[in-house]
Structure formats: C-alpha cells, structure tokens
Amino acid sequence: MEPFVYQGQPSRVVFGAGNLAQLDAEMARLGAQRVLVLCTPPQRALAERAAGLLGRRAAGIFDQAAMHVPIGCANAAREAARALGADAFVAIGGGSTIGLGKAIALTSSLPILAIPTTYAGSEMTPIYGITENGVKTTGRDARVLPRTVIYDPELLASLPARMACTSGVNAIAHAAEALYARDANPVTSLMAEASIRALGRSLPRLALDPANGGAIADALYGAWLAGICLGSVGMALHHKLCHTLGGAFNLPHAEMHTILLPHTLAYNRRGAPGAMRIIADALGAADAAQGMHDLIVTLDVPLALSDIGMPSDGLEHAASLAVLNPYDNPCPIDHDAVLQLLKDAHTGCRPGMPDNRAGSAMPR
C-alpha cells in the first residue's frame, strides 16, 4: 500500500425521500434565526416552499442566481444578505444556486444548508467559482463548504431528462478525475468507482423516465459520492477546460462537462492507465473514453460544443487560456494537443484509440 493522505469533509448529510420537511429542524441545529433562501428565477416556487417550512426563520428570498456566478450577482446577493441581517443561507437548486451561496459564505463565513435539485455534486465541496470580465476564478476555502446537505429524491422528479442526464455526467467527471488526481487516495478512489457505477446504470433509466424514483435515488447517491471526491482531491485538465470555456464563452455548465468528458479521458488515457481501467469497468466498456461517449449517445443529449453555442473561431483562444496556469494532470498540457481535443469536442466525434487520428494528437 502506497502512503496517502485523506482529509474528510465536515458536512452533515440527510438523505431520503421527503426530507425537505426536515429543513427547519436542520436550520435549528445550525442555530440560524434569519435565513436567506437562494434560488434561480425558475425555482422561485420551490424557494417559497422552503421559506414556508422555515416559518419565522425565513428572512427573505434572493432569486437571481445565475450560471458561473457572475460577480455582479454575487455582490447583489451579498448586499441583500447584509440588508436583511441574514445569519445563514439555504441554497436550493443546482450548481448555480449553490455556487452563489458559496460566494456569499466566502466573504461572510455564514453557514450554508444546501438542497440540490440536480446531480452536479457541488454541495459536497469547498470549491467556489466566480466569473468576472469573462474569466472564471476558482478556489478552495473551508468557509464555503455547506454545513448540511439535504438530499430529497422527490425534488428531482420534475427535472427534465436532458438536465438530469447532463448534470449526472457532470458528476461522473468529478469522480473520473479523482481517480487520476495527483493527490488521489484509496478512500476517494473507492467512492469514485462506486459513483461511476451508480451513475452509469441510472442515467440511461433517467433518459427514458426522469421521474423513475429508483433511478433518481441511485443517481443522487452517485452524485453525492462524486461531490465528496471533487471536494477531497485536486482537479485536472477536464475541469480546467470547463472553467475556461464557462468563463470565456458562458456555455451551459452541465452540457459542457458532458461533451468534453470523453475527449479529456482520451487525452489522459496514456498517463493514467489504471484509472482508465477502473472507469471502463464501471461503465461496462472496453475503453473509458469510448465507453463514456457511448453512454452519452444513449442519453440523447448534446455531443458537440457546436451544439451549445461554442464558436469555432474561439477554439484557439480557449486552448491558449487553458494552458495558462494549468491544473495538475497525468499527461503534459500541450497547446496543440489541447486544441485538437477542443476541435474533436466541437464536432462531437467518437474519441479514437491511440493508434488512429484522434489518438495521434495525445501527448506521448
């Protein structure tokens, strides 16, 4: 056994159907008296439901959470929290809303209770991201880790199939990169493998019926494990590319993860063969990158960056940004190879094996 370091994250997790009803009791455990509820505009009704459960603890609702946490949105939410005298936050929604809660906690150190309504896994991490002037800056800070997370599968029954599936692949990306992170360890690797298996078997069922209760619970379990992985170890090229494209081109977050993942796995297959075997086995495939592509095809979601608004004339700029301050990665970060990766992702082609065209672009 190789030496390793594992740092557990101090989050309380409440998992089970109907657990939204535990919201007020969980906020009481945190000692909160004036709670600001955060959401996106489309989820205002759900936020009002949460505020109703909080009763006199509810200080108000801020319903302007936005993708990639624009700095203007973060500052407006921070000011609303100050004006209302909030001493805690409920972030109910997907990564955009939970990310907004983290942006407030970063400058206030006030506690967050997260109630995820997608499978992205952000709720289990101390990682934050804020976008300003087209650049998304990320970091880690213990202050932004939600103190409590309520997982209620009933809240995901109305999630559209496309959103369910792409946010689930987003979670798989967290688990996949945890397997070849520089600081990977046996604990997170076990969680990562279990996460990929749970999501790999549940997402095709959600594509057919996003209200399938058993599939929702399996996917939510996988997302929870993926979030722990992301919060416990470092990120690599895949997340660097997603942060770069998200900040510079404002592409939809989950779809972007979904499209890029087969190609970033192909990029790293030579540098992390053990991790790739685990991913392939978890997907029931012969090759991790091709197996991921084939899974995504079954989900009927976008396969190409061109499908979600990425301009072809922006690929060179994206590659140049991605090689600046690169994250640790098992294969060298090479501009031309990253550009080829982005070109392949732009067309949505099936990743090749190392002895054909797509593979020839991989670092050696």
C-alpha positions as CSV (number, residue, x, y, z in Angstrom):
1,M,0.0,0.0,0.0
2,E,1.4,3.4,-1.0
3,P,1.4,6.2,1.6
4,F,-1.5,8.6,1.2
5,V,-3.4,11.4,2.9
6,Y,-7.2,11.6,3.2
7,Q,-8.9,14.6,4.7
8,G,-12.6,14.1,5.4
9,Q,-15.0,17.0,4.9
10,P,-17.2,18.0,7.9
11,S,-20.6,18.0,6.3
12,R,-23.9,16.6,7.7
13,V,-25.8,14.7,5.1
14,V,-29.6,13.9,5.4
15,F,-30.6,11.6,2.6
16,G,-34.1,10.3,1.9
17,A,-37.4,10.9,0.1
18,G,-39.4,13.6,1.8
19,N,-36.5,15.0,3.8
20,L,-37.2,18.6,2.7
21,A,-39.6,18.5,5.6
22,Q,-36.6,18.4,7.9
23,L,-35.4,21.9,6.8
24,D,-36.5,23.9,9.8
25,A,-35.1,21.3,12.2
26,E,-31.8,21.2,10.4
27,M,-31.5,25.0,10.4
28,A,-32.3,25.0,14.2
29,R,-29.3,22.6,14.6
30,L,-27.2,25.3,13.0
31,G,-28.5,28.0,15.4
32,A,-29.9,30.0,12.5
33,Q,-32.6,32.7,13.2
34,R,-32.7,34.7,10.0
35,V,-32.3,32.6,6.9
36,L,-32.0,33.9,3.3
37,V,-33.2,31.4,0.7
38,L,-31.3,31.4,-2.6
39,C,-32.6,30.2,-6.0
40,T,-32.7,30.9,-9.7
41,P,-35.7,32.7,-11.2
42,P,-37.4,29.4,-12.5
43,Q,-37.2,27.9,-9.0
44,R,-38.9,30.7,-7.1
45,A,-41.8,28.5,-6.2
46,L,-39.6,25.9,-4.6
47,A,-37.8,28.6,-2.7
48,E,-41.1,29.9,-1.4
49,R,-42.0,26.4,-0.3
50,A,-38.7,26.2,1.6
51,A,-39.3,29.6,3.1
52,G,-42.7,28.4,4.2
53,L,-41.1,25.5,6.0
54,L,-38.7,27.8,7.8
55,G,-41.6,30.0,9.1
56,R,-40.3,32.8,11.2
57,R,-36.7,31.9,10.5
58,A,-37.2,33.0,6.8
59,A,-35.6,36.4,6.3
60,G,-36.3,36.6,2.5
61,I,-35.7,35.1,-0.9
62,F,-33.0,36.1,-3.4
63,D,-34.0,34.5,-6.7
64,Q,-31.3,35.8,-9.1
65,A,-28.7,33.0,-9.0
66,A,-27.0,32.7,-12.4
67,M,-24.7,30.2,-14.2
68,H,-21.0,30.6,-13.4
69,V,-21.7,33.1,-10.6
70,P,-21.2,36.4,-12.2
71,I,-19.5,38.9,-9.8
72,G,-22.4,41.3,-10.1
73,C,-24.8,38.6,-9.0
74,A,-22.6,37.7,-6.1
75,N,-22.3,41.3,-4.9
76,A,-26.0,41.8,-5.2
77,A,-26.7,38.7,-3.1
78,R,-24.1,39.7,-0.5
79,E,-25.7,43.1,-0.2
80,A,-29.2,41.5,0.2
81,A,-27.9,39.3,2.9
82,R,-26.4,42.2,4.8
83,A,-29.6,44.3,4.4
84,L,-31.7,41.5,5.7
85,G,-29.4,40.7,8.6
86,A,-29.2,37.0,7.4
87,D,-27.2,34.7,9.7
88,A,-27.5,31.6,7.4
89,F,-28.5,30.6,3.9
90,V,-30.5,27.9,2.2
91,A,-29.3,27.2,-1.4
92,I,-32.0,25.2,-3.1
93,G,-31.3,24.3,-6.7
94,G,-28.4,23.2,-8.9
95,G,-24.7,24.3,-9.1
96,S,-25.6,27.9,-10.0
97,T,-27.5,28.4,-6.7
98,I,-25.1,26.5,-4.5
99,G,-22.3,28.4,-6.1
100,L,-24.0,31.7,-5.2
101,G,-24.3,30.6,-1.6
102,K,-20.6,29.8,-1.6
103,A,-19.8,33.3,-3.0
104,I,-21.7,34.8,0.0
105,A,-20.1,32.5,2.5
106,L,-16.7,33.3,1.2
107,T,-16.9,36.9,2.4
108,S,-19.3,36.4,5.4
109,S,-18.3,32.9,6.8
110,L,-22.0,32.3,7.4
111,P,-23.3,28.7,7.2
112,I,-25.0,27.2,4.1
113,L,-27.6,24.5,4.0
114,A,-27.7,23.1,0.5
115,I,-30.7,21.3,-1.1
116,P,-29.5,20.1,-4.5
117,T,-32.1,19.6,-7.3
118,T,-29.6,18.3,-9.9
119,Y,-26.8,15.7,-9.8
120,A,-23.8,18.1,-10.1
121,G,-22.3,17.4,-6.6
122,S,-21.2,20.9,-5.9
123,E,-22.9,20.8,-2.5
124,M,-20.2,18.4,-1.1
125,T,-17.2,20.6,-2.0
126,P,-15.3,23.5,-0.5
127,I,-14.7,24.7,-4.1
128,Y,-16.1,28.0,-5.3
129,G,-16.1,29.8,-8.7
130,I,-16.8,33.5,-9.5
131,T,-16.8,34.9,-13.1
132,E,-15.6,38.5,-13.8
133,N,-14.7,40.0,-17.1
134,G,-15.0,36.7,-18.9
135,V,-12.6,34.8,-16.6
136,K,-13.9,32.3,-14.1
137,T,-11.7,32.1,-11.0
138,T,-11.9,29.1,-8.7
139,G,-10.5,28.3,-5.3
140,R,-10.9,26.2,-2.2
141,D,-11.9,27.6,1.1
142,A,-13.4,25.7,4.1
143,R,-15.8,28.6,4.7
144,V,-17.8,27.8,1.5
145,L,-18.5,24.1,2.3
146,P,-22.2,23.7,3.1
147,R,-22.6,22.6,6.7
148,T,-25.6,20.5,6.0
149,V,-26.9,18.9,2.8
150,I,-30.5,17.6,2.4
151,Y,-30.8,15.1,-0.4
152,D,-34.5,14.6,-1.2
153,P,-35.1,12.4,-4.3
154,E,-38.7,13.7,-4.6
155,L,-37.3,17.2,-5.5
156,L,-35.7,15.8,-8.7
157,A,-38.8,14.0,-10.1
158,S,-39.7,17.0,-12.2
159,L,-36.1,17.6,-13.6
160,P,-36.2,17.4,-17.4
161,A,-34.4,14.4,-18.8
162,R,-31.7,16.4,-20.6
163,M,-30.9,18.3,-17.4
164,A,-30.9,15.2,-15.3
165,C,-28.6,13.4,-17.7
166,T,-26.1,16.2,-18.3
167,S,-25.8,17.0,-14.6
168,G,-25.2,13.3,-13.9
169,V,-22.4,13.2,-16.4
170,N,-21.0,16.3,-14.8
171,A,-20.9,14.3,-11.6
172,I,-19.1,11.4,-13.4
173,A,-16.5,13.9,-14.4
174,H,-15.7,14.7,-10.8
175,A,-15.3,11.0,-9.9
176,A,-13.3,10.3,-13.0
177,E,-10.7,13.0,-12.4
178,A,-10.5,11.9,-8.7
179,L,-9.1,8.6,-9.9
180,Y,-6.1,10.2,-11.5
181,A,-5.6,13.3,-9.4
182,R,-2.1,14.0,-8.1
183,D,-3.4,13.5,-4.5
184,A,-5.7,10.5,-5.2
185,N,-6.0,8.1,-2.3
186,P,-7.7,4.7,-1.8
187,V,-10.7,6.2,0.0
188,T,-11.7,8.6,-2.7
189,S,-10.9,6.0,-5.4
190,L,-13.4,3.6,-3.8
191,M,-16.0,6.4,-3.8
192,A,-15.2,7.4,-7.3
193,E,-15.6,3.9,-8.7
194,A,-18.9,3.4,-6.8
195,S,-20.1,6.8,-8.1
196,I,-19.4,6.0,-11.7
197,R,-21.1,2.6,-11.4
198,A,-24.2,4.2,-9.8
199,L,-24.5,7.0,-12.4
200,G,-23.6,4.7,-15.3
201,R,-26.5,2.4,-14.5
202,S,-29.1,5.1,-13.5
203,L,-28.6,7.8,-16.2
204,P,-30.0,5.7,-19.1
205,R,-33.0,4.9,-17.0
206,L,-33.5,8.6,-16.3
207,A,-33.2,9.4,-20.0
208,L,-36.2,7.2,-20.6
209,D,-38.1,8.3,-17.5
210,P,-36.7,11.2,-15.4
211,A,-39.3,10.6,-12.7
212,N,-38.2,7.0,-12.1
213,G,-37.8,7.0,-8.3
214,G,-35.3,4.2,-8.1
215,A,-33.1,5.7,-10.8
216,I,-33.3,9.1,-9.1
217,A,-32.1,7.7,-5.8
218,D,-29.3,5.8,-7.4
219,A,-28.1,8.9,-9.4
220,L,-28.4,11.1,-6.3
221,Y,-26.3,8.6,-4.4
222,G,-23.7,8.6,-7.2
223,A,-23.7,12.4,-7.3
224,W,-23.1,12.6,-3.5
225,L,-20.1,10.3,-3.8
226,A,-18.8,12.3,-6.8
227,G,-19.1,15.5,-4.8
228,I,-17.1,14.1,-2.0
229,C,-14.4,13.1,-4.4
230,L,-14.2,16.5,-6.0
231,G,-14.0,18.1,-2.6
232,S,-11.3,15.8,-1.4
233,V,-8.7,15.8,-4.2
234,G,-7.4,18.1,-6.9
235,M,-8.8,18.7,-10.4
236,A,-7.1,18.1,-13.7
237,L,-7.5,19.1,-17.4
238,H,-11.2,18.4,-17.7
239,H,-12.2,20.9,-15.0
240,K,-9.7,23.4,-16.3
241,L,-11.2,23.3,-19.7
242,C,-14.8,23.6,-18.3
243,H,-13.8,26.6,-16.1
244,T,-12.1,28.2,-19.1
245,L,-15.0,27.7,-21.6
246,G,-17.6,28.6,-19.0
247,G,-16.0,31.9,-18.0
248,A,-14.9,33.0,-21.5
249,F,-18.0,31.8,-23.5
250,N,-20.7,31.4,-20.9
251,L,-21.5,27.9,-22.2
252,P,-24.1,25.8,-20.2
253,H,-22.2,24.1,-17.4
254,A,-23.6,20.6,-17.3
255,E,-23.7,20.2,-21.1
256,M,-20.1,21.4,-21.4
257,H,-18.9,18.8,-18.9
258,T,-20.9,16.1,-20.8
259,I,-19.4,17.0,-24.2
260,L,-15.8,17.4,-23.0
261,L,-15.5,14.3,-20.8
262,P,-15.0,11.6,-23.4
263,H,-12.3,13.7,-25.0
264,T,-10.5,14.6,-21.8
265,L,-10.4,10.9,-20.9
266,A,-8.9,10.1,-24.3
267,Y,-6.3,12.8,-23.7
268,N,-5.2,11.3,-20.4
269,R,-5.5,7.6,-21.2
270,R,-1.8,7.1,-21.6
271,G,-0.9,8.9,-18.5
272,A,-3.4,7.2,-16.2
273,P,-4.0,3.6,-17.5
274,G,-5.1,2.3,-14.0
275,A,-7.7,4.9,-13.6
276,M,-8.9,4.3,-17.1
277,R,-9.4,0.6,-16.5
278,I,-11.5,1.4,-13.4
279,I,-13.7,3.8,-15.3
280,A,-14.1,1.4,-18.2
281,D,-15.0,-1.5,-15.9
282,A,-17.5,0.7,-14.0
283,L,-19.2,1.6,-17.3
284,G,-19.0,-2.0,-18.6
285,A,-16.8,-0.9,-21.5
286,A,-13.5,-1.8,-23.1
287,D,-12.2,1.7,-23.1
288,A,-13.0,4.6,-20.7
289,A,-13.2,7.4,-23.3
290,Q,-15.2,5.4,-25.9
291,G,-17.4,3.9,-23.2
292,M,-18.2,7.4,-21.9
293,H,-19.1,8.6,-25.4
294,D,-21.3,5.6,-26.0
295,L,-23.1,6.2,-22.7
296,I,-23.7,9.8,-23.6
297,V,-25.1,8.8,-27.0
298,T,-27.8,6.7,-25.2
299,L,-28.8,9.8,-23.2
300,D,-29.9,11.8,-26.2
301,V,-28.0,15.0,-25.1
302,P,-25.7,17.3,-27.0
303,L,-22.4,15.6,-28.2
304,A,-20.7,18.6,-29.7
305,L,-19.6,22.0,-28.4
306,S,-21.0,23.5,-31.6
307,D,-24.4,22.3,-30.4
308,I,-24.3,24.5,-27.3
309,G,-23.0,27.7,-28.9
310,M,-19.2,27.4,-28.9
311,P,-17.9,29.4,-31.9
312,S,-15.3,27.6,-34.0
313,D,-13.2,30.7,-34.2
314,G,-13.0,30.7,-30.4
315,L,-11.2,27.3,-30.1
316,E,-7.7,28.8,-30.5
317,H,-8.4,31.4,-27.8
318,A,-9.8,28.7,-25.5
319,A,-6.7,26.5,-25.9
320,S,-4.4,29.4,-25.2
321,L,-6.3,30.2,-22.0
322,A,-6.4,26.6,-20.9
323,V,-2.7,26.1,-20.9
324,L,-2.2,29.2,-18.7
325,N,-1.8,28.2,-15.0
326,P,-2.8,24.5,-15.8
327,Y,-4.1,22.2,-13.2
328,D,-2.1,19.1,-12.3
329,N,-2.7,16.5,-15.0
330,P,-1.4,13.0,-15.7
331,C,-0.4,13.9,-19.2
332,P,1.5,17.1,-20.1
333,I,-0.6,20.1,-21.0
334,D,0.4,20.9,-24.6
335,H,-1.3,23.7,-26.6
336,D,-1.6,21.8,-29.9
337,A,-2.9,18.7,-28.2
338,V,-5.5,20.7,-26.2
339,L,-6.5,22.5,-29.4
340,Q,-7.1,19.1,-31.1
341,L,-9.1,17.9,-28.1
342,L,-11.3,21.0,-28.4
343,K,-11.7,20.5,-32.2
344,D,-12.8,17.0,-31.6
345,A,-15.2,18.1,-28.9
346,H,-16.5,20.8,-31.2
347,T,-17.6,18.2,-33.8
348,G,-18.7,15.6,-31.2
349,C,-16.7,12.8,-32.8
350,R,-16.2,9.5,-31.0
351,P,-12.8,9.5,-29.4
352,G,-10.3,7.3,-31.2
353,M,-7.9,4.8,-29.8
354,P,-4.2,5.8,-29.6
355,D,-3.3,4.4,-33.0
356,N,-5.7,6.5,-35.0
357,R,-6.1,10.2,-35.8
358,A,-7.7,11.3,-32.5
359,G,-5.2,9.3,-30.5
360,S,-2.2,10.7,-32.5
361,A,-2.9,14.1,-31.0
362,M,-2.4,12.8,-27.5
363,P,0.9,13.7,-25.6
364,R,3.4,10.9,-25.7
